[in-house]
Every structure is written in structure tokens, then in C-alpha cells.
Amino acid sequence: MSEHSPAAAIAEVRGVRYSVGSRVIFDGLDLSVERGSITAMMGPSGTGKTTLLRLLTGQVHPQDGSVQVLGEDVPQLRGAALYALRRRMGMLFQNGALLTDLNVFENVAFPVRENARVPEAVLRRLVLMKLEAVGLRGAAQLMPQELSGGMARRVALARAIVMDPEILIYDEPFVGLDPVSMGIILRLIRHLNDALGITSIVVSHDVQEVLSIADRSYLLAGGRAVASGSSAQLQASTDPAVRQFITGSAEGPMPFHYPAGDYRDALLGAESEL
């Protein structure tokens, strides 16, 4: 089956244009996420990676183009239908976003208590299973402030999978982690994706880390996906934008400076431009 076959795609973005005021974020974005895969969305800061997640979850709508997730036309969904789609997704936020007044067990139990009615004994087993999957069953009674950064991220991951989502979204999952914690999270992303049969979307600018686990990666720049492929394909690419991003070079087609007018004119007319 082709990787671009509609039957294989669990999410598709086609011809998406999205702007905030006069700032163009996406200008004809095309990409697809294959069911059961780990798909990485990479790019420099400000290229719309988090905005893409907001489009996929229906938080914002494109001005043009289509966004399809789990067979649903996301921009057309409202109210209960949109919430029903979101319940089929799990989200690992960049900072973990644990509820500070609840212990680890209750943090993981929270989505179940909010969205389902299950006997307490069943809930307890469910939560302990998810904590065991991330290696933190023994930490069930700890409070968030007693956790290391890596442990907090793993608790957030247990919470993200407690409702058995079909799609699991990771927003910058490696930020602030030490090398050991990062290695653990990398292994968990790969293991949980395969063991649970889910589809993972990983947004990150940690190139080597995400390429080590991704089945397919997209590089976003200039409002589009300027490159895509397997990790090996991107590593071997001779495209200047790909080489610049993967090597972290300051020189290349991806600009350092935000677009601006002539520097000399700006200095001479500084007061009038402020």
C-alpha cells in the first residue's frame, strides 16, 4: 500500500493556507500521517509546528485547504462532534501540564473521571496499568512537585494514553530533559506506539533525537513542507534547507533575521518607526 494512499492516512493536510493578520504561517501546506506510524514535524522556531497541532485538533481553522483527521473534516466540526474527535486523541504537552493539587494517580485518572463512568476498582487497575507502562507505578502517591522533570513527563505520557487514543500527539517532548530522561522518553514513544498500535505525531526541533525514532519526517519552512522522507532519506539529502537544519548551520536558506526593511533607513528614522 502506498504511504500516500487514503486508506493508509489517519490525518491529511492538503493545500492549507493560514495567516494571523498579515503574517502568513502556512501557504499551501501538504502532508499526511500514516496509520500506525511515528511521524515527526520539524522546523525552526516560528515555522508553525504548534499551529499545525492546533489545526489538527480543531482549535483554529484554515482560511483555505482541507484538514482531515480520523476520517473527519476537522474545520466543519462543532460542539459535541469536535469533542468526540478530540477524545480519540491523546496529547503530551511541552511542559507536562500536570495538575499540581493532585497526586500522580489522580493526574492520570483525571481524563477518565471527566469523560467516562467506570467503577473505582476498574479505574484503579487502568491507571496502574498506564503507570506501569511508563515505569512509575511506584510513584502513584507522589505529588507533582516531588517529581523530576523526566518523571513528570512520563506521568503526563501515562495520562495521555489512559483513554487509549488512536492518535498520540507530542509537543516538544524532549525540552529540558537530561540525556538519560530523553533516552527513556524516546524509548517510550517507540515502544508505546508499537505496543498499543497507535499513531504518533511528534513536533520537535531536536533533530537527531526525533530522527532516531520517526518512520517519516517533515521539515516545515516558508509556510510549506519543504522536505519529507525517512530518517535515512533526510540524512542523505543534499537540499540546502535540509542540510542547514540537520547540521544546525547558521548559513543557508533559512533566515536568522525576521523580515524587515532596510537597516540604515530604520536607524535614521528610528523614532518614527517605533
Secondary structure as the mmCIF struct_conf table of DSSP 4:
data_model
#
loop_
_struct_conf.conf_type_id
_struct_conf.id
_struct_conf.beg_label_comp_id
_struct_conf.beg_label_asym_id
_struct_conf.beg_label_seq_id
_struct_conf.end_label_comp_id
_struct_conf.end_label_asym_id
_struct_conf.end_label_seq_id
TURN_TY1_P TURN_TY1_P1 GLU A 3 HIS A 4
TURN_TY1_P TURN_TY1_P2 PRO A 6 ALA A 8
STRN STRN1 ALA A 9 VAL A 20
TURN_TY1_P TURN_TY1_P3 GLY A 21 SER A 22
STRN STRN2 ARG A 23 GLU A 34
TURN_TY1_P TURN_TY1_P4 ARG A 35 GLY A 36
STRN STRN3 ILE A 38 MET A 42
BEND BEND1 PRO A 44 PRO A 44
TURN_TY1_P TURN_TY1_P5 SER A 45 GLY A 46
BEND BEND2 THR A 47 GLY A 48
HELX_RH_AL_P HELX_RH_AL_P1 LYS A 49 LEU A 56
TURN_TY1_P TURN_TY1_P6 THR A 57 GLY A 58
BEND BEND3 GLN A 59 VAL A 60
BEND BEND4 GLN A 63 GLN A 63
STRN STRN4 ASP A 64 VAL A 69
TURN_TY1_P TURN_TY1_P7 LEU A 70 GLY A 71
STRN STRN5 GLU A 72 ASP A 73
HELX_RH_3T_P HELX_RH_3T_P1 VAL A 74 GLN A 76
HELX_RH_AL_P HELX_RH_AL_P2 GLY A 79 ARG A 86
TURN_TY1_P TURN_TY1_P8 ARG A 87 ARG A 88
STRN STRN6 MET A 89 LEU A 92
TURN_TY1_P TURN_TY1_P9 GLN A 94 ASN A 95
TURN_TY1_P TURN_TY1_P10 THR A 100 ASP A 101
BEND BEND5 LEU A 102 LEU A 102
HELX_RH_AL_P HELX_RH_AL_P3 VAL A 104 ASN A 115
HELX_RH_AL_P HELX_RH_AL_P4 GLU A 120 ALA A 133
TURN_TY1_P TURN_TY1_P11 VAL A 134 GLY A 135
HELX_RH_3T_P HELX_RH_3T_P2 ARG A 137 ALA A 139
TURN_TY1_P TURN_TY1_P12 ALA A 140 GLN A 141
HELX_RH_3T_P HELX_RH_3T_P3 PRO A 144 GLU A 146
BEND BEND6 LEU A 147 LEU A 147
HELX_RH_AL_P HELX_RH_AL_P5 GLY A 149 ILE A 161
TURN_TY1_P TURN_TY1_P13 VAL A 162 MET A 163
BEND BEND7 GLU A 166 GLU A 166
STRN STRN7 ILE A 167 ASP A 171
BEND BEND8 GLU A 172 GLU A 172
TURN_TY1_P TURN_TY1_P14 PRO A 173 GLY A 176
HELX_RH_AL_P HELX_RH_AL_P6 PRO A 179 LEU A 196
TURN_TY1_P TURN_TY1_P15 GLY A 197 GLY A 197
STRN STRN8 THR A 199 VAL A 203
BEND BEND9 HIS A 205 HIS A 205
HELX_RH_AL_P HELX_RH_AL_P7 VAL A 207 LEU A 211
TURN_TY1_P TURN_TY1_P16 SER A 212 ILE A 213
BEND BEND10 ASP A 215 ASP A 215
STRN STRN9 ARG A 216 ALA A 221
TURN_TY1_P TURN_TY1_P17 GLY A 222 GLY A 223
STRN STRN10 ARG A 224 GLY A 229
HELX_RH_AL_P HELX_RH_AL_P8 SER A 231 ALA A 236
HELX_RH_AL_P HELX_RH_AL_P9 PRO A 240 THR A 247
TURN_TY1_P TURN_TY1_P18 GLY A 248 GLY A 248
BEND BEND11 ALA A 250 MET A 254
BEND BEND12 PHE A 256 HIS A 257
HELX_LH_PP_P HELX_LH_PP_P1 TYR A 258 PRO A 259
BEND BEND13 GLY A 261 GLY A 261
HELX_RH_AL_P HELX_RH_AL_P10 TYR A 263 LEU A 268
TURN_TY1_P TURN_TY1_P19 GLY A 269 GLY A 269
HELX_RH_AL_P HELX_RH_AL_P11 ALA A 270 GLU A 273
#
